[in-house]
Amino acid sequence: MAENENGQERSEEATSRRLEKAREEGQVARSRELNTLFVLFAGMGGLMVFGSTLGRALGDQMRFNLALPREAAFDAQVALAHLLHSTLAIGHALMPFLIVMLIAALAGPIALGGWLYSPNALMPKASRINPLSGLKRMFSSAALVELLKSIIKFVVLAGIAVLIIRSMQGQLLGLGVQDLQPALAQALKLGLWAVLGVSSGMLLIALVDVPYQLFDHGRKLKMTKQEVKEEMKDSEGKPEVKGRIRQLQREMARKRMMEAVPGADVVITNPEHFSVALRYDPDRPNAAPTVVAKGVDHTALKIREIARAHDVQLVPAPTLARAIYFTTELEREIPAQLYLAVAQVLAYVFQLKAHRAGQGRKPPPPKDLPVPEEMTFDQRGRRGDST
């Protein structure tokens, strides 16, 4: 089991934040064998596809330059124009092959680890030029693994090369009895297929190396339990800070709620433990009364104090107060099951206001409000108990 510098076991998988941070620092899984495989196959394939065109272009330029007259070779302008013509012609012939090689060189790293540009990885570090750190890397377990990989790679590729040469032995010996030009073409063809065959051995090596690099990268990024806890604290905040933030949020919400009480039409009370302030806007079509404040115990008492100070009517209705408190959130409309009971309370409040303004008789307080049984709660919020 891997350990950190404090001797703690790295037993936990890397978190998403750890993986993101490692990527920012340029630490991703890479396989040099996979990169080499892409470049070799692209090179061999490019030569097979564009080799004849490139060979003709090189031959034409060789004949063009050998045919240069002696007097033109001593003319700087003619020689410069000749050189420019040859350079452009050879560059034009090489361009498709170079594009294929560029794509292969980019595709190899992208295939494992994806595209990555990390300025942090380019920053100079003292550990990279420290001789002691270099010696430590040379005799580390990672260096031993790389040495074993190199030996295995040499053995595999050498074995494949021997097999290919033996399979082509007859064709290679037959080159000696052929004319020069056909022999050269045949030798080039055999050479390309031989190199491509040897390069295919890299496929076997890459199939082993890629899973190993993924495993080794994950192993290096593993974390101790303490590191996971510290990262959670850093990302989510320390418990005491989070508690303080929640406390401030509750205080701000409570302050906003208390500021809404003076604008309420009625406060329905328990009458001691619960208080619910409702606001009703008759100008809004199909609008139901809205809960603008609610609370228990000390908060309920504060709501009643503010209501009295601003002449908001208090209506004792224990069952209805608990029903609204436990079923309706702040700034939400009351449920349809309570429309009738609340309508009777609001009718009483509006009639009482009219009486105080000298219009009509004083209405009697509402009694036996129609609260459905499924909407009744006790003081602990348990349904079906209105006592």
N, C-alpha and C positions, 0 to 999 in steps of 0.2 A: 504494500500500500504506500503511495507517495506521501511524503511529509513536507511541511513547510519549514522555515528556518527555526521555528519555535518547537519543532518536534511533534506538532499536531498532525493527525492523519487527515489527508484530503479525501474524504469519503463522500462528499456531496457533489452532485452534478453542477456544472456551471449554470448560474442564473442567466436570464436574458440580458440583464445589465452587464454582467461580467463578459458575456460574449460580445456585446456591443462595444464595450470599452476595449477589449482585445482587438476587435476589428479596427477601431480608430487608431490603435497603435501599430497596425499592420500585421497582427498575429492571426493568420488564417492557415488552414490546412493547404499545403502545397506539395506536389510530387514532381521532382525533377525528372523522374523516369517517364511520367506522363507527358511532360513538356517535350522531352527528347523524342518520344514516340510520335507526337504530332509533327514535329519538325522533320524527322526522318521520312515518314510516310509522305508528307507533303512534298519534300525534296525529290524523292524517287518518283512520285506520281507526276510532279511537274516536269521532270526530265523526260519521262516517257511520253508526255503529251506535247511538250514544247521543245523536246530535244532536237528533233529533225529541223524545225524552223530555226532554232538557235544555232545549230551546226552549219546550216546553209548561210546564215547571216555572218557568222565568223569566217567561213570560207570565202565569201564574197569580199569581206573587208580585208582579208589577208591578200587576195589577188589584187584588190584595188590599191593597197599600199605598196605591194611589191612592184606594181606597174608604174610607180611614180617616176617620171623622168629625172635624170641626174641634175639638170639645170633647175628643175622645180624644187628640188630638195634644198637648194641654196637660196631660194626666194622665201623670205620670212612670211610674206602675206599668203603665198600659195601653200606653204607648209602648214600654216595656221588654219587655213580654210580646209585643207585635207584632214587635219587632226579633228577639227570640229565636225566635219561630215562623218568621220569614222565613229566618233564618240556618240553622236546622235543615233546613228544606225545601230550600233551595238546596244545602246541604252533602250532603244525602241524594241529590239529583239528580246532583251532581258526583262523588260517591264512586266509581262504576264507572269514569268517565273518568280520575280521578286514580290509581286503582289500576293501570290499563293504562299510564299514563305512568310510574309508579314502576317497574313491571316492565321497561319498555323502557329506562329510565335505568340499571337494574342489569344488564340483559342485554347491552347494548352493550359495556361494559368486560369482562364475564365471557367474552364470545364470543372475545375476543382477549387472551390473557394470564391468563385465569382469575381466580378470586376471590383477592383479596390485601388483607390488612390489615397494614400496616407502620408501627409507631410510629416507626421510624428516619426514615421519609420526612417525618414531621410535625415532627421536631426542627428548631429554628432553626439556620441556617447563615449565617456571615458572608458567604460568597460570593454569597448571594442578594440581599443589600442593598449589596454593594460596587459602586459606580458603574463602576469599571474593568471588573469582570467583566460587568456589564450591557452596557457598550459592546462588549466582546469578543463577547458572544452576539449583539448586534444586527447586527454586521458579519461574522458567521461564515458558513461554508458552509451550516450547518443553517438559518440565517435566510434565506439566498438560496433554498434549496429550498422553504421555507414560502411565500416571496413568489411563486415560480413556481407553486406549487400553488394559491395564492389566485387568481392571474390566470387560470389554466386553469379553475378551478372557476367563476369569474365568467363566463367566455366560454361554457362548456358550459351552465350554467344559464340564462344570458340567451338563448342560441340556442334551447334547449328552450322557454322562455317565449314567444318570438316565434312559434315553430311552433304552440304550443297556442292562442295568441290568434288566429292566422290561421285555424286549423281551427274555432274557435268564433265566428268573425266574424258569421256569419249569425244564430246564436242570440243573441249579445249585442245585435245591432241589433234583433232581434225583441222584446226586453224593453220597448222604448219603446211598443209598441202593445198591451201586455197590461195588465190591471187590476193594481192595486197589490199585492194579496196574492199572486196567482199569480206576478207578476213578482219579488217578493222571494224566494219559494221557489225559483223557477228560477235567480235570480242566486246564491243560496246554494249550490245544487247545482252550478252551473257553476264557482263559485269553489272549491269543495272539489275537484272533479275537476282543475281547473287547478293548484291547489297540489300535489295528489297527483302529477300529471304532472311538474311541475317537481322535486318531491322524488325522483322516480324517476331523475333525472339524478345524484343522489347515489349511486345504486347503481353507476353506471359509475366514478365517482370513487373509491368505496370499494374496488371490485375492483382498482384500481391502487394505492391507498394501503396496503391491508393487506399485500400482498407486500413493498412497499417498507419498511414499518415493521418487518416481520420481518427483512428483510435488514439494515436499518440497525441494529437492536438487536443482531443477531449480530456486525456489524462493530465496534460499539462495545465489545463484550465480548471481542473477540479478544485473545490474549495473545502475548507474546514467548516465545521459547524459554527465556530465563532465568526468566521468571515461572512457566512450567510446572515447571521444575526446582525452584524455591523452594517452590512449592505441594506438590510431591511430598515434599520434605523435611519440610515442616510437617505434612502429613497422615500420612506413613508413618514419620517420625522420621529423624534424621540417621544415616548409615551406622555411625558409630562408636558411637552410642547403641544402635542395633539390635544391633550386634555384641556390645556389653557385656551387653545383655539376654539374647541367646541364650547367651552364656557362662555367665551366672548360672543360666539355666534348665538348661543341661547339668550344671552343678555340683550343683544341687539334685536333678536326676534321678539323678545318679551317687551322691549321698549316700543317697537313698532306696533305691537298688539295693543298695548295700553294707550297709545296715541289714537287708536281707532275707536276706543270705547265711547268718547264723547259724541261721535257721529252715529252711534247705534240707536235703534228705535226702542229696544227693550232688552233688559237683562233678566234672563230666567234663572232662578236660583234653586238650591237644594232644600232649604235656604242657607245652610252653613258651609257645607263642604264643596259644593259645585256652583259655578257661575258660567253662564253662556250668554254672550252678547250677540244679538241679531240685528241686521240691517235689511230693510226692505225698500226697494225702489219701485213704486207703482208705475212709473213712466216707462219702465222696460217691459216690453211685451213678453209674456210667458216666463217671466223671471220669478224665481223662488227666493225666499229669504236666505241671506248669506250669513255664515258665522264669521264675525270679525274679531272675536276674542273668546277665549275659554280658559278655564283653569280650575284647580282644586286647592283647598286649604288656603295657604297664604296668598297665592295668586288670585283665587276666587274672592278673597276678602278685599284685595287691592282693586279688583274690577268693580266690586260693589261701591267702594269708596269713591272711585272716579265717577261712577255713574251717578251717585248722589250729588257729587259736586257740580255736575253738569245737567242735572234735572232729567236724567235718563230713567225711565220707569223700571222699577224692580218688581218682578212677578214671581212669587214662590210657586214652584211646580216641580217637586222633586223628581217624579218619574220622567217628565218631559226633559228636564235639565240633564239627567243622566243619559237619556236616550240620545240627545243631540251630542253630548260630550263624547260618547263612545262610538258614534257612527259617522261623525262629520268632522273633516279636517278644517283648519283655518282657511278662510277665503273660498270655501266651497259651499254650494247650496245644500240645504237640508234634503234628506231623502223623501221620496214621494209619500212614504207611509206616514210621515209626520206632518203632511200639509194641513190636514184638518185641525189637528191639535194646535199647531202654531197659528193657523188662521184665527182660531178663537182667541188666542192670547193677543194677537195684533189688533183684532177688533176691539177687545177690551181696552187696549192702550190708546187707540185712536178715539174711542168714545170718551175715555177719561180726559184726554187732551181737550176734546170739544167741550166737555162739562166745565173744565177749568177756565175755558175761554168764554163761559157764559152761555153755552149752547147745549141744551138737553140736560137730562138727569144724569146723576152719577151712576155708572154701571156697577153691577155686583162683580166681585172677582171671579174669574173662571174656576169651576170645580169639575171634577171627574172628566178630565181631558181624555179624548179618545186616543190613547197610545197603544198600538198593537202589542200583543203579548210577546211577539218575537223581537220587539224593540225595547223591552224592559230590561234593566240592568240593576244589580246591586252596587254598593259603593266600591267594590273591587272589580267591577266590570264583568261579572258573571251574568249571563243571560237568564231570562225567565224569572227573575226575582225582583220585585219592585218594592220590597220592604226596606 
